[in-house]
């Protein structure tokens, strides 16, 4: 598999993994792209993980983001993230917003959430088993991310059954 060459992230995974003490999971990315709108959502004190940088948006992408907001009621951060992913032809999008995930997939993107990022970081030896399980537990208990017990169980199985 290997590390992820490039992905676009909206605010959710950045916020939730920061809350859960799981920022090291972002080291699985060689390059992460965020929009200026996502940076505004994160606030002035938030520091982006090392592989992440702000991607500039062309005017056509801004127009597309506006359309996504109006037609699908997405937030500006999610809409601009989807628009940048399309603009840059980056097929991988990380979001913890279910509506954004569904809309992204309608437009040909592969969308995943924080738990999948942690699982991938484990498979690529960025996080060891204990650290990955701790981040999963912390996401469920300490972060503002709503996780069903089924999702938490899925993530635990991804870590526990991987024999890499």
Backbone as ProteinMPNN parsed JSONL, in Angstrom:
{"seq_chain_A": "XXXXXXXXXXXXXXXXXXXXXXXXXXXXXXXXXXXXXXXXXXXXXXXXXXXXXXXXXXXXXXXXXXXXXXXXXXXXXXXXXXXXXXXXXXXXXXXXXXXXXXXXXXXXXXXXXXXXXXXXXXXXXXXXXXXXXXXXXXXXXXXXXXXXXXXXXXXXXXXXXXXX", "coords_chain_A": {"N_chain_A": [[0.81, -1.182, 0.0], [1.61, 1.484, 1.039], [2.533, 4.849, 1.967], [0.211, 7.582, 1.869], [0.064, 9.427, -1.021], [-1.102, 11.986, -1.682], [-3.77, 13.889, -0.289], [-6.92, 15.485, 0.316], [-8.121, 17.352, 3.047], [-10.822, 18.083, 5.225], [-11.979, 20.165, 7.956], [-12.848, 18.428, 10.028], [-11.374, 15.793, 10.507], [-8.89, 16.936, 11.216], [-9.472, 18.449, 13.512], [-10.657, 16.475, 15.215], [-8.707, 14.413, 15.464], [-6.691, 15.897, 16.627], [-7.91, 16.558, 19.079], [-8.016, 14.01, 20.145], [-5.431, 13.325, 20.6], [-4.078, 12.271, 18.468], [-2.473, 13.278, 16.373], [-0.194, 12.322, 15.115], [-1.06, 10.469, 13.27], [-1.413, 11.802, 10.889], [1.04, 11.719, 9.72], [1.072, 9.667, 7.931], [0.458, 10.728, 5.562], [1.993, 11.921, 2.656], [1.555, 14.353, 1.521], [-0.794, 16.761, 2.389], [-3.717, 18.554, 1.655], [-5.445, 21.527, 2.373], [-8.11, 23.944, 2.533], [-8.316, 27.564, 2.531], [-10.633, 28.261, 3.825], [-11.081, 26.091, 5.512], [-8.884, 26.411, 7.215], [-9.655, 28.797, 8.429], [-11.899, 27.845, 9.818], [-10.627, 26.216, 11.666], [-9.305, 27.977, 13.307], [-7.171, 30.617, 14.69], [-5.165, 29.686, 16.439], [-4.703, 27.058, 15.872], [-2.447, 24.674, 14.658], [-1.458, 23.447, 11.62], [-0.823, 20.013, 10.771], [2.453, 18.825, 9.832], [2.54, 17.628, 7.111], [0.584, 19.074, 5.797], [-0.773, 21.687, 3.778], [-2.006, 24.86, 2.62], [-4.135, 24.945, -0.127], [-4.402, 26.833, -3.036], [-7.359, 28.262, -4.517], [-8.955, 28.231, -7.651], [-11.075, 30.474, -9.528], [-13.225, 29.143, -10.784], [-13.446, 26.899, -9.189], [-14.2, 28.05, -6.797], [-16.719, 28.918, -7.53], [-17.915, 26.427, -7.941], [-17.816, 25.427, -5.332], [-19.583, 27.2, -4.089], [-21.935, 26.447, -5.365], [-22.153, 23.813, -4.347], [-22.609, 24.397, -1.642], [-25.071, 25.74, -1.796], [-26.811, 23.952, -3.204], [-26.568, 21.488, -1.852], [-26.464, 22.055, 0.811], [-24.024, 22.069, 2.186], [-21.352, 22.866, 4.462], [-19.068, 25.655, 4.208], [-16.355, 24.947, 4.478], [-16.308, 22.142, 3.943], [-17.395, 22.163, 1.343], [-15.519, 23.734, -0.117], [-13.315, 22.104, 0.174], [-14.022, 19.775, -1.257], [-14.236, 20.963, -3.753], [-11.57, 21.788, -4.22], [-10.307, 19.31, -4.246], [-11.353, 18.23, -6.586], [-10.465, 20.178, -8.416], [-7.66, 19.9, -8.274], [-7.438, 17.323, -9.021], [-7.316, 15.308, -7.094], [-8.001, 12.349, -5.757], [-8.602, 11.441, -3.163], [-10.237, 12.083, -0.163], [-10.573, 13.281, 3.076], [-12.905, 13.394, 5.583], [-15.109, 13.95, 8.331], [-17.726, 14.365, 8.125], [-20.791, 13.15, 7.315], [-22.639, 13.906, 5.297], [-20.985, 15.425, 3.601], [-19.235, 13.438, 2.833], [-20.909, 11.752, 1.35], [-21.682, 13.487, -0.761], [-19.172, 14.056, -1.868], [-18.488, 11.535, -2.862], [-20.438, 11.291, -4.833], [-19.36, 12.964, -6.688], [-17.178, 11.605, -7.575], [-15.047, 11.247, -5.792], [-12.998, 9.535, -3.402], [-13.961, 9.028, -0.258], [-13.146, 9.199, 3.181], [-13.014, 8.807, 6.785], [-11.777, 9.962, 10.028], [-11.245, 7.603, 11.525], [-10.506, 5.743, 9.545], [-8.179, 6.923, 8.674], [-6.551, 6.624, 10.908], [-6.419, 3.812, 11.0], [-5.062, 3.333, 8.59], [-2.653, 4.631, 9.15], [-1.716, 2.933, 11.108], [-1.403, 0.512, 9.622], [0.665, 1.287, 7.973], [2.74, 1.522, 9.705], [3.11, 3.925, 11.018], [1.821, 4.461, 13.349], [2.019, 2.423, 16.231], [0.427, -0.672, 17.318], [-0.671, -0.366, 19.952], [-0.712, 2.458, 20.245], [-2.416, 3.187, 18.112], [-4.829, 1.945, 18.881], [-5.277, 3.364, 21.245], [-5.716, 5.939, 20.219], [-8.077, 5.501, 18.8], [-9.829, 4.821, 20.922], [-9.719, 7.24, 22.31], [-10.761, 9.003, 20.393], [-13.39, 8.151, 20.453], [-14.1, 8.668, 23.108], [-13.096, 11.196, 23.996], [-13.092, 13.123, 21.983], [-14.951, 15.464, 19.924], [-16.186, 14.109, 17.95], [-18.847, 12.228, 16.776], [-19.306, 8.879, 17.2], [-20.533, 5.727, 16.323], [-21.021, 2.651, 18.131], [-20.631, 0.508, 16.435], [-18.908, 1.554, 14.459], [-16.629, 2.115, 15.99], [-16.001, -0.477, 16.828], [-15.452, -1.601, 14.299], [-13.112, -0.167, 13.648], [-11.379, -0.983, 15.715], [-11.179, -3.71, 15.041], [-9.849, -3.488, 12.593], [-7.335, -2.797, 13.421], [-6.656, -4.802, 15.302], [-6.797, -7.234, 13.884], [-5.004, -7.027, 11.82], [-2.181, -8.309, 10.266], [0.042, -7.546, 8.947]], "CA_chain_A": [[0.0, 0.0, 0.0], [2.461, 2.655, 1.126], [1.966, 6.09, 2.489], [-0.704, 8.275, 0.971], [0.802, 10.464, -1.751], [-1.745, 13.279, -1.468], [-5.194, 13.851, 0.043], [-7.521, 16.74, 0.784], [-8.771, 17.177, 4.35], [-11.595, 19.197, 5.764], [-11.626, 20.452, 9.35], [-13.204, 17.369, 10.967], [-10.267, 14.939, 10.949], [-7.85, 17.741, 11.862], [-9.949, 18.772, 14.863], [-10.906, 15.283, 16.033], [-7.45, 13.728, 15.8], [-5.997, 16.765, 17.569], [-8.57, 16.361, 20.376], [-7.768, 12.648, 20.612], [-3.991, 13.086, 20.734], [-3.683, 11.411, 17.348], [-1.907, 14.044, 15.252], [0.828, 11.537, 14.4], [-1.701, 9.738, 12.176], [-1.241, 12.57, 9.656], [2.337, 11.398, 9.128], [0.86, 8.702, 6.855], [0.321, 11.528, 4.341], [3.162, 12.634, 2.135], [1.093, 15.716, 1.306], [-2.202, 17.0, 2.672], [-4.166, 19.873, 1.199], [-6.616, 22.102, 3.014], [-8.468, 25.237, 1.951], [-8.268, 28.709, 3.451], [-11.855, 28.216, 4.62], [-10.834, 25.109, 6.574], [-7.975, 27.053, 8.164], [-10.472, 29.733, 9.215], [-12.707, 27.042, 10.753], [-9.749, 25.688, 12.71], [-8.975, 29.079, 14.206], [-5.8, 31.133, 14.572], [-4.192, 28.979, 17.281], [-4.507, 25.687, 15.394], [-1.282, 24.471, 13.785], [-1.637, 22.316, 10.696], [0.238, 19.002, 10.809], [3.521, 19.068, 8.865], [2.346, 17.364, 5.679], [-0.565, 19.818, 5.26], [-0.571, 23.055, 3.306], [-3.203, 25.466, 2.033], [-4.191, 24.881, -1.589], [-5.149, 27.963, -3.608], [-8.542, 27.895, -5.313], [-9.273, 29.022, -8.836], [-12.429, 31.038, -9.449], [-14.21, 28.113, -11.149], [-13.616, 26.043, -8.017], [-14.991, 28.829, -5.835], [-18.104, 28.852, -8.01], [-18.388, 25.065, -7.674], [-18.029, 25.343, -3.879], [-20.827, 27.926, -3.817], [-23.015, 25.569, -5.823], [-22.269, 22.723, -3.37], [-23.233, 24.958, -0.442], [-26.472, 26.068, -2.069], [-27.604, 22.801, -3.64], [-26.496, 20.352, -0.926], [-26.385, 22.581, 2.186], [-22.736, 21.777, 2.82], [-20.621, 23.988, 5.012], [-18.081, 26.199, 3.284], [-15.118, 24.16, 4.559], [-16.499, 20.885, 3.215], [-17.606, 22.467, -0.073], [-14.259, 24.147, -0.743], [-12.425, 20.935, 0.147], [-14.432, 18.954, -2.399], [-13.894, 21.716, -4.963], [-10.116, 21.717, -4.414], [-9.962, 17.933, -4.636], [-11.667, 18.119, -8.028], [-9.578, 21.097, -9.143], [-6.3, 19.35, -8.297], [-7.55, 15.917, -9.408], [-6.893, 14.507, -5.948], [-9.187, 11.515, -5.546], [-8.785, 11.022, -1.777], [-10.784, 13.169, 0.654], [-10.848, 12.898, 4.459], [-13.919, 14.207, 6.249], [-15.938, 13.236, 9.3], [-19.085, 14.798, 7.869], [-21.424, 12.137, 6.461], [-23.192, 14.54, 4.098], [-19.859, 15.775, 2.728], [-18.72, 12.178, 2.276], [-21.853, 11.311, 0.319], [-21.583, 14.402, -1.906], [-17.856, 13.84, -2.474], [-18.542, 10.29, -3.635], [-21.23, 11.587, -6.035], [-18.489, 13.653, -7.635], [-16.056, 10.749, -7.94], [-13.956, 11.208, -4.817], [-12.983, 8.462, -2.411], [-14.046, 9.743, 1.01], [-12.944, 8.419, 4.405], [-12.991, 9.609, 7.996], [-10.643, 9.897, 10.955], [-10.928, 6.217, 11.887], [-9.779, 5.121, 8.438], [-6.835, 7.504, 8.671], [-5.813, 5.955, 11.994], [-6.159, 2.432, 10.558], [-4.006, 3.374, 7.565], [-1.408, 4.976, 9.836], [-1.254, 1.7, 11.748], [-0.925, -0.426, 8.594], [1.924, 1.794, 7.417], [3.685, 1.57, 10.828], [3.249, 5.277, 11.559], [1.387, 4.232, 14.725], [2.036, 1.008, 16.613], [-0.898, -1.183, 17.682], [-1.139, 0.258, 21.188], [-1.003, 3.874, 19.985], [-3.595, 3.264, 17.245], [-6.007, 1.623, 19.698], [-5.486, 4.482, 22.165], [-6.32, 7.042, 19.473], [-9.463, 5.116, 18.528], [-10.584, 4.982, 22.174], [-9.788, 8.656, 22.614], [-11.729, 9.59, 19.463], [-14.725, 7.794, 20.923], [-14.391, 9.159, 24.452], [-12.681, 12.565, 24.318], [-13.244, 14.093, 20.893], [-16.32, 15.882, 19.618], [-16.672, 13.257, 16.86], [-19.846, 11.228, 17.156], [-19.008, 7.561, 16.644], [-21.369, 4.627, 16.792], [-20.232, 1.523, 18.637], [-20.26, -0.305, 15.267], [-17.72, 2.143, 13.835], [-15.493, 1.905, 16.895], [-15.672, -1.905, 16.723], [-14.806, -1.783, 12.994], [-11.743, 0.362, 13.728], [-10.604, -1.887, 16.574], [-10.896, -4.922, 14.256], [-8.844, -3.141, 11.584], [-6.035, -2.794, 14.1], [-6.41, -6.072, 15.996], [-6.671, -8.382, 12.99], [-3.997, -6.809, 10.79], [-0.964, -9.072, 10.571], [1.057, -6.91, 8.122]], "C_chain_A": [[0.862, 1.259, 0.0], [1.746, 3.857, 1.707], [1.12, 6.758, 1.42], [0.045, 9.431, 0.317], [0.207, 11.847, -1.493], [-3.23, 13.066, -1.187], [-5.626, 15.246, 0.447], [-8.231, 16.428, 2.1], [-9.66, 18.373, 4.651], [-11.288, 19.288, 7.263], [-11.847, 19.272, 10.295], [-12.047, 16.489, 11.416], [-9.151, 15.712, 11.656], [-8.233, 18.049, 13.308], [-10.018, 17.518, 15.73], [-9.623, 14.549, 16.407], [-6.596, 14.58, 16.733], [-6.581, 16.582, 18.972], [-8.212, 15.011, 20.989], [-6.282, 12.351, 20.81], [-3.44, 12.221, 19.616], [-3.096, 12.137, 16.154], [-0.854, 13.261, 14.473], [0.235, 10.744, 13.241], [-1.528, 10.482, 10.849], [0.102, 12.31, 8.981], [2.227, 10.322, 8.049], [0.706, 9.419, 5.507], [1.675, 12.086, 3.919], [2.813, 14.101, 1.941], [-0.398, 15.791, 1.609], [-2.554, 18.409, 2.241], [-5.414, 20.275, 1.966], [-6.916, 23.426, 2.32], [-8.342, 26.333, 3.0], [-9.501, 28.721, 4.351], [-11.72, 27.218, 5.769], [-9.919, 25.715, 7.633], [-8.738, 28.054, 9.032], [-11.337, 28.987, 10.235], [-11.866, 26.559, 11.933], [-9.367, 26.753, 13.73], [-7.502, 29.43, 14.176], [-4.755, 30.381, 15.393], [-3.884, 27.568, 16.794], [-3.314, 25.635, 14.448], [-1.535, 23.248, 12.921], [-0.519, 21.305, 10.89], [1.223, 19.244, 9.655], [3.189, 18.741, 7.41], [1.247, 18.207, 5.032], [-0.191, 21.241, 4.883], [-1.868, 23.547, 2.675], [-3.084, 25.431, 0.508], [-4.969, 26.089, -2.105], [-6.298, 27.473, -4.48], [-8.684, 28.827, -6.506], [-10.732, 29.473, -8.748], [-13.495, 30.006, -9.822], [-14.472, 27.177, -9.97], [-14.402, 26.761, -6.927], [-16.469, 28.786, -6.221], [-18.708, 27.474, -7.724], [-18.673, 24.886, -6.182], [-19.323, 26.056, -3.486], [-22.03, 27.079, -4.217], [-23.233, 24.419, -4.836], [-22.958, 23.202, -2.088], [-24.726, 25.164, -0.664], [-27.313, 24.835, -2.362], [-27.67, 21.703, -2.59], [-26.393, 20.77, 0.54], [-25.112, 22.172, 2.911], [-22.176, 23.047, 3.443], [-19.541, 24.43, 4.041], [-16.765, 25.417, 3.311], [-15.208, 22.866, 3.769], [-16.618, 21.141, 1.714], [-16.307, 22.877, -0.761], [-13.266, 22.99, -0.808], [-12.75, 20.031, -1.035], [-14.036, 19.652, -3.697], [-12.39, 21.657, -5.251], [-9.693, 20.314, -4.827], [-10.232, 17.723, -6.12], [-10.722, 18.964, -8.865], [-8.191, 20.486, -9.334], [-6.255, 17.881, -8.727], [-6.947, 14.993, -8.334], [-8.085, 13.652, -5.555], [-9.515, 11.196, -4.092], [-9.141, 12.218, -0.9], [-11.092, 12.626, 2.043], [-11.79, 13.909, 5.101], [-14.651, 13.336, 7.265], [-17.4, 13.624, 9.161], [-19.74, 13.827, 6.877], [-22.028, 12.725, 5.193], [-22.081, 14.881, 3.107], [-19.284, 14.517, 2.078], [-19.61, 11.705, 1.129], [-21.749, 12.177, -0.944], [-20.251, 14.21, -2.615], [-17.874, 12.594, -3.354], [-19.389, 10.465, -4.893], [-20.375, 12.226, -7.121], [-17.176, 12.899, -7.872], [-14.884, 10.711, -6.988], [-14.101, 9.988, -3.914], [-12.906, 9.139, -1.04], [-13.932, 8.781, 2.189], [-12.906, 9.371, 5.591], [-11.749, 9.389, 8.842], [-10.247, 8.469, 11.3], [-10.137, 5.51, 10.786], [-8.354, 5.657, 8.359], [-5.97, 6.864, 9.749], [-5.461, 4.52, 11.587], [-5.043, 2.398, 9.523], [-2.663, 3.709, 8.196], [-0.847, 3.758, 10.565], [-0.675, 0.731, 10.712], [0.41, -0.002, 8.006], [2.986, 2.021, 8.495], [4.009, 2.998, 11.283], [2.852, 5.251, 13.031], [1.541, 2.749, 15.038], [0.632, 0.618, 17.09], [-1.472, -0.483, 18.91], [-1.537, 1.71, 20.953], [-2.266, 4.023, 19.132], [-4.866, 2.973, 18.043], [-6.314, 2.738, 20.693], [-6.146, 5.66, 21.455], [-7.782, 6.732, 19.179], [-10.319, 5.303, 19.781], [-10.762, 6.457, 22.516], [-10.735, 9.396, 21.665], [-13.153, 9.354, 19.964], [-15.08, 8.488, 22.237], [-14.131, 10.645, 24.667], [-12.911, 13.581, 23.209], [-14.716, 14.446, 20.702], [-16.915, 15.084, 18.462], [-17.684, 12.258, 17.401], [-19.519, 9.931, 16.439], [-19.974, 6.533, 17.204], [-20.473, 3.52, 17.31], [-19.811, 0.609, 17.489], [-19.002, 0.232, 14.594], [-16.477, 1.933, 14.695], [-15.054, 0.441, 16.831], [-14.966, -2.206, 15.403], [-13.346, -1.34, 13.071], [-10.856, -0.528, 14.6], [-10.221, -3.16, 15.815], [-9.824, -4.665, 13.194], [-7.438, -3.214, 12.188], [-5.712, -4.183, 14.646], [-6.158, -7.233, 15.044], [-5.616, -8.218, 11.917], [-2.705, -7.524, 11.186], [0.236, -8.575, 9.806], [2.371, -7.47, 8.22]], "O_chain_A": [[0.832, 2.021, -0.966], [0.53, 3.865, 1.903], [1.297, 6.525, 0.225], [0.589, 10.3, 0.999], [0.929, 12.776, -1.129], [-3.866, 12.185, -1.766], [-4.816, 16.075, 0.863], [-8.859, 15.38, 2.249], [-9.305, 19.519, 4.373], [-10.431, 18.564, 7.768], [-11.109, 19.124, 11.269], [-11.759, 16.439, 12.612], [-8.536, 15.197, 12.59], [-7.411, 17.922, 14.216], [-9.5, 17.499, 16.846], [-9.471, 14.111, 17.547], [-5.852, 14.038, 17.55], [-5.835, 16.464, 19.944], [-8.116, 14.884, 22.21], [-5.922, 11.226, 21.156], [-2.447, 11.518, 19.799], [-3.211, 11.656, 15.027], [-0.648, 13.518, 13.287], [0.961, 10.381, 12.315], [-1.499, 9.851, 9.793], [0.286, 12.638, 7.809], [3.191, 10.085, 7.322], [0.81, 8.799, 4.449], [2.408, 12.652, 4.731], [3.642, 14.984, 2.16], [-1.173, 14.965, 1.128], [-1.778, 19.344, 2.441], [-6.32, 19.469, 2.179], [-6.071, 23.964, 1.604], [-8.271, 26.062, 4.199], [-9.425, 29.141, 5.506], [-12.195, 27.475, 6.875], [-10.161, 25.546, 8.828], [-8.492, 28.147, 10.235], [-11.491, 29.433, 11.372], [-12.348, 26.504, 13.064], [-9.132, 26.44, 14.897], [-6.677, 28.649, 13.701], [-3.568, 30.436, 15.068], [-2.92, 26.95, 17.246], [-3.193, 26.462, 13.545], [-1.794, 22.156, 13.426], [0.621, 21.691, 11.147], [0.852, 19.806, 8.625], [3.538, 19.531, 6.533], [1.001, 18.071, 3.833], [0.59, 21.906, 5.563], [-2.713, 22.756, 2.255], [-2.071, 25.835, -0.063], [-6.085, 26.34, -1.652], [-6.22, 26.412, -5.098], [-8.55, 30.045, -6.387], [-11.519, 28.915, -7.984], [-14.571, 30.0, -9.224], [-15.598, 26.716, -9.779], [-15.187, 26.136, -6.214], [-17.347, 28.639, -5.371], [-19.864, 27.367, -7.317], [-19.667, 24.259, -5.812], [-20.073, 25.564, -2.643], [-23.02, 27.008, -3.489], [-24.375, 24.087, -4.52], [-23.789, 22.493, -1.522], [-25.544, 24.803, 0.183], [-28.412, 24.691, -1.826], [-28.704, 21.051, -2.441], [-26.25, 19.917, 1.415], [-25.128, 21.953, 4.122], [-22.483, 24.157, 3.008], [-19.145, 23.673, 3.155], [-16.129, 25.246, 2.271], [-14.297, 22.529, 3.014], [-16.019, 20.428, 0.908], [-16.021, 22.419, -1.867], [-12.468, 22.907, -1.741], [-11.846, 19.575, -1.735], [-13.558, 19.009, -4.632], [-11.987, 21.494, -6.403], [-8.811, 20.155, -5.672], [-9.43, 17.11, -6.823], [-10.235, 18.518, -9.904], [-7.621, 20.55, -10.424], [-5.187, 17.272, -8.791], [-6.197, 14.06, -8.62], [-9.085, 14.179, -5.067], [-10.614, 10.719, -3.812], [-8.442, 13.231, -0.893], [-11.793, 11.624, 2.176], [-11.51, 15.107, 5.153], [-14.79, 12.128, 7.073], [-18.224, 13.248, 9.994], [-19.293, 13.702, 5.737], [-21.941, 12.116, 4.127], [-22.225, 14.649, 1.907], [-18.893, 14.536, 0.911], [-19.12, 11.308, 0.072], [-21.73, 11.657, -2.059], [-20.206, 14.201, -3.845], [-17.337, 12.602, -4.461], [-19.095, 9.852, -5.919], [-20.628, 12.054, -8.314], [-16.188, 13.484, -8.315], [-13.824, 10.192, -7.338], [-15.203, 9.484, -3.7], [-11.893, 9.754, -0.707], [-14.53, 7.705, 2.199], [-12.782, 10.585, 5.425], [-10.801, 8.722, 8.429], [-9.06, 8.149, 11.362], [-9.202, 4.762, 11.073], [-7.429, 4.921, 8.016], [-4.79, 6.593, 9.525], [-4.336, 4.069, 11.803], [-4.174, 1.527, 9.574], [-1.642, 3.133, 7.82], [0.369, 3.578, 10.627], [0.416, 0.194, 10.903], [1.2, -0.848, 7.587], [4.015, 2.641, 8.23], [5.066, 3.241, 11.866], [3.461, 5.928, 13.859], [1.226, 1.905, 14.198], [-0.239, 1.474, 17.246], [-2.627, -0.057, 18.904], [-2.592, 2.144, 21.416], [-3.094, 4.893, 19.402], [-5.866, 3.676, 17.896], [-7.481, 3.029, 20.956], [-7.03, 6.308, 22.014], [-8.636, 7.61, 19.298], [-11.407, 5.876, 19.713], [-11.833, 6.871, 22.961], [-11.436, 10.315, 22.087], [-14.003, 10.242, 19.904], [-16.235, 8.855, 22.453], [-14.848, 11.295, 25.428], [-12.924, 14.784, 23.471], [-15.603, 13.797, 21.256], [-18.038, 15.359, 18.04], [-17.413, 11.537, 18.361], [-19.461, 9.892, 15.21], [-20.205, 6.476, 18.412], [-19.293, 3.459, 16.964], [-18.746, -0.005, 17.554], [-18.129, -0.541, 14.202], [-15.405, 1.612, 14.183], [-13.857, 0.157, 16.785], [-14.001, -2.968, 15.373], [-12.451, -2.051, 12.614], [-9.706, -0.791, 14.25], [-9.092, -3.638, 15.923], [-8.989, -5.53, 12.931], [-6.485, -3.641, 11.535], [-4.6, -4.678, 14.462], [-5.38, -8.131, 15.365], [-5.347, -9.159, 11.171], [-2.206, -7.361, 12.299], [1.337, -9.099, 9.974], [3.295, -6.996, 7.559]]}, "name": "protein", "num_of_chains": 1, "seq": "XXXXXXXXXXXXXXXXXXXXXXXXXXXXXXXXXXXXXXXXXXXXXXXXXXXXXXXXXXXXXXXXXXXXXXXXXXXXXXXXXXXXXXXXXXXXXXXXXXXXXXXXXXXXXXXXXXXXXXXXXXXXXXXXXXXXXXXXXXXXXXXXXXXXXXXXXXXXXXXXXXXX"}
